[in-house]
Amino acid sequence: MSGSIMDEMHNGKAQKAVAMDCEMVGGGSDGSIDLCARVCLVDEDENIILHTYVQPQIPVTNYRYEVTGLTEDHLRDAIPLNEVQDKIKKILYNGESVGRMPPDGGKARLLVGHDIQHDLDCLRMKYPGFLLRYNIQSGIHDPYEDCISVMRLYKRMRGQDHRQVFRLGDEKANSGFDSFRSMELEKKAPDELYEISTSDYKCWCLDLTKDCNPGS
């Protein structure tokens, strides 16, 4: 994939991000154990890098069809989890040696997603925390649509003027989601939710270039 996001990294270029989302079915006697049954990864241009069914490692006792849309037939020829892990690692590490990764992540990708740590846990994978972005929930239950929505949100947040973020500081943080009731949030349009959203990251432009002075 020469010339694609597989090759583009620092050296004055944006550090590319990948969005990932998993769909879970249930295992265990009561179906409460989350098992990854479907995973999707997209690039910043919303192109699908990987989209596949995953074979759960223990029997499925609840396909959660009303949410996942998955049935036994979908998983009959699904890819084993260890093979899916290998495919995801190749995409995320992008040729970078896991054991000798430089402090800035080298050629590895930024990873964004809805409740991304939970997805990684269900995939039985680890990824450096400083390369993770976002940990939000969504009412959408299609992994491709989740990937697209979180990638668009990430790119919007990344495009903020970091000087404005510093200037707003705690004032904006204090007027975020916590000050609204859930029913009020449901009535707000996406742009309104974006306006009151806040981030744990002080300077998103660090994701765009290595040369950044947050105090400028």
N, C-alpha and C positions, 0 to 999 in steps of 0.2 A: 504494500500500500504506500509506495513512495510518493511523497508530496502531500500525503494526507495527515490527519492528526497523529498518526503513528510516529511521524518524524519530527513534528514541530514542538519545540520546547523553549528554553530560555534564550540566551544570546539576543536579548532585545525583543523577543517575541513573547506573546502571551503564553502562560502556562495553561495548557488545555485541560478541560474538565470532562469527566464522564459521569453521566447520571445512571444510577442503578435502582431497580425496584424489584422486589420479590412478592410473589403471591403464595399465601400459606394455606395448607390444608391441616386437618387435625389428626393427631395420633394419640395413643393411650386409651385406657378404658372409657374415659369420658370425652375423648376427642379434643382435649384442651392443650395438648402439646403442639406447638407450632412447627410445622414441617414445610420447608421450602419445596414447592411443586412447580414453580414457574419463575423464570428470571429474565429480565430485560435490561440491556445496557444501550444507551444512545450517546452520540457525540454532541458537541455544541451546535452543530447544524441540524440536529434532530434526526440524524441518520442512525438506523439500527446497526449496532456492532454485534450484538448477541441477543437472541430471543429464543428461548428453548424451554421445554418441559424438563423437570428434574425428578429423578426417581427417589422418593423418600426412603430413608434408611430403615424405617420401621413401618409396619402395616398402617395404612390409613383407615381410621375409624369414622372420620367425618370429613367429607369433601367440601363442606361449607358452600354448597352449590349456589345458594342464594346470594352469596358475596363473590365467590371466585368464578362461578360458571364452569368449574372443572368437574369431570366425571372420571370413573375408572378407565374409560377408553382413552382419555387424553394422556394418561400416564402409563399406558400399556407398553409403549416403546420409548419411554422417557430416558434421557441420558443419566447415567449414574452420577452421584454427587461428586465423586473424586474427579471425574472428567470435567464436570462443570467448573469445579474449583480451579483446575489447571487452565481452562480457557479464560476465566476471569483474571487470574494472576498474570497471564501473558498480556492481556489488554491493559491492566492497571499498571504493572511494573514496566511495561513498554521497553523491555530489554535491559532494564536496570537490575544489577545484582542485589538481591534482597539482603544478603549479609554485609555488603559493602556500600549501601546506599549513602550518599552524601547528606549532610544536614539539611540541605534545601530540597531534598527529594530527587535531585538529578532529573532523569527523564521520566520518572513515575508521574502518573496523572493525579489530579485532584479528583476526589470522588464525592458526588453530591447525591442526596436522596431523601426520601421521606422515612424518618425513623431509621436512619442508615445503620446505626449500631445494631439494632435488632435484626435487620436483614443479614448483616455479617455474621451475627451469632447463629442464626438459623442455617447459614451456609457453612458454618463451622470454619470461618475464616477470620484472620486478623489483618488489619491494614493500619499503617501509622496514623495516629490521631491528628497530626499536624497537616495531613493531606485530606482530611474529611471536612465536608462543608454541609451544613444544614442537618437538622434533626427535628423535622416537623411531620405532623400527621396530615392525612388527606381523606376526604370522603370518597375519593375515586378508588375503584377497585380493579382497574386494569393496569398491569405493570407498565405497558408502553405509555399510556396516558399519564401515569404517575411520573414516569421519567421525563416526559415532555414538560409537564407543569413545573416540576422542581427545577429543571434546567432553565426554563424561562425566568423563574423567580430568582435563581442564582445569578443569572446574567444581568438582571435588572439591579439587584443589590450590588453586584460587582461594579456596575457603572456609576455608582454614587460618587459625588465629590467628597473625598475623604476629609477635606477641611470643614465641610458642612457637618459631617458626622461628628467630628470632634467638637464643633461649636455647639451642636444641639445637646450632646452628652446626655447627662442624667435626665434632663427635662423631657426628651423624647422617650427615654426608657420608662419614665414614670407614667406616660400616657399610652402605653402599649396595650396588648390584649388583656392583661390582668385587670385592667380597670373597666372592662366591659363584661356584661353577662353573655352567656352563650347564645341566647335568643337574639341579642342585639348584633352579635357577630354574624349570625346566619343571614341577617337582613342586609348586610353590607356587600357592596359590589367588590370584585377583585381589586380594582384600583384603590378603593377606600381601605381595604385590608392592608394593601401594600403601604399606604401612607402612614399607618399607625404601627407597622411592623418594625422591629428592631433586630439588631444582629449582635452576636458575641464578638465579632471581629472588628477591631478598631480601624483597620485600613485595608479595604478590599482591593485597593490598587496594587497591593503586594502580589495579588494573583495575576496581575497583568504585566508587571515588569519587576526586575530585580533592583532597579535604581529608583528608590522612593524615599522621600523624607516626610514622614507623617506630620512633622511640625511645620512644614512649609505652607 
